[in-house]
Amino acid sequence: MPAHEQGVLSVGKFEFENGESISDLELAYETYGEFTGENAVLVCHALTGSAHVAGRRRRTDGEEGGSAHGQAWAWWEDIVGPGKAIDTTEFYVICVNVPGSCFGSTGPASEKPDGEPYGVDFPAVTVGDWTRAQRRLLDAIGVPGLHAVVGGSVGGMNVLEWAKRHPDHVDRVIPVAAAARLDPQCLAIDAIARRSIRSDPNWNGGNYYDGDPPERGLALARQLGHVMYLSKQSMSRKFGRRSAGRDGMGEIFPTDPAAGFFPYRDVESYLDYQADTFVGGFDANSYLYLTRAMDNYDLAAGYESDAAALSAFDGEALLLSFTGDWHFTTTQSEALAAAFRETGSRTAHHVIESDHGHDAFLVEPEKVGPPLADFLAEGVAGQAVTDTDGDSENESEEEFAPVHVGLFGD
């Protein structure tokens, strides 16, 4: 079994992009496998993820068995591990909990030097700050360069920032279900989610750590998120308009007077369950901070275009997108692939047929794993590709693998 280490490491004083600083930034991280000097793979987690990307699933209370708080624990267990797509018998895998989160790294719920929680005094954090913090941690543990950086959703934005900021430190990048920036519809939904938290009386301007947390506001925010992560097809298949037993009705929200007459539907039960299991383990202020970081991200910031932002990167890129994902669409991913191609980077964009929506990168490892493993081993040269007409014959490409739909079968 490859070595597995976990810990919290101080990288000292850290100045954020907004100009504010804290005296001691601590980062929770985990590593898997043995470092040989050229086999390091950094995995970047999504919005509510943690450094615990793989291994035994654990609850936050220390009990074995089962997962806690959505994707917070062992969130990519089916992708990372011995013999899996990111094979920890071959690669040295590192995952770092980002600043601003609440799973071990310094964030709003952490204590300031005076012993009080930071709360909303925590500096505004950006995806660029995440990347700089990760670079500091890698320096501290003796990893100068990376074979690859991979991540999904906003973790994919984190990957892009590595190509932009540290192009000489990484050979291959793999943004999964990601884009160069959020579109206005997703910005609007995230804005409503944040307002739901701030409208909860218990939020108290962000100073709730000595009292009751804003559970209802955070629950609503999480439910909005889950609606974004699913597709119409997956919701129809999973829930339809079926009624659920009232024994499973959530406890966070009060019912309206007509609730006893009208059905409590499966889709409501699902959303209430997701809210109930999330609010006990995630900090509401962290949710505000992390969604702001995601919404603010723009690959082209400071440059004339996305391609200009990536111009110093001369490695290889694999982009994975999913047909049912409307959070980060295949069109956005293809635009990003075009930006990589414009720089001369060898690039493959694989469009995966899926009706699971944005969650597909987490719930369909059998589709994500094969191209990811092939790219880690061989780069673009190792990709089985189809032509742009969509037939299943493999063909050689000198510059990049075109949009691909046939590798996984139906």
Secondary structure, 3 states (H helix, E strand, C coil): CCCEEEEEEECCCEECCCCCEECCCEEEEEEECCCCCCCEEEEECCCCCCCCCCCCCECCCCCECCCCCCCCCCCCCCCEECCCCEECCCCEEEEECCCCCCCCCCCCCCECCCCCECHHHCCCCCHHHHHHHHHHHHHHHCCCCEEEEEEECHHHHHHHHHHHHCHHHEEEEEEECCCCECCHHHHHHHHHHHHHHHHCHHHHHHCCCCCCCCHHHHHHHHHHHHHHHCCHHHHHHHCCCCECCHHHCCCCCCCCHHHHCCCCEHHHHHHHHHHHHHHCCCCHHHHHHHHHHHHHCECCCCCCCHHHHCCCCCCEEEEEEECCCCCCCHHHHHHHHHHHHHCCCEEEEEEECCCCHHHHHHHCHHHHHHHHHHHHHHHHHHCCCCCCCCCCCCCCCCCEEEEECCCCCC
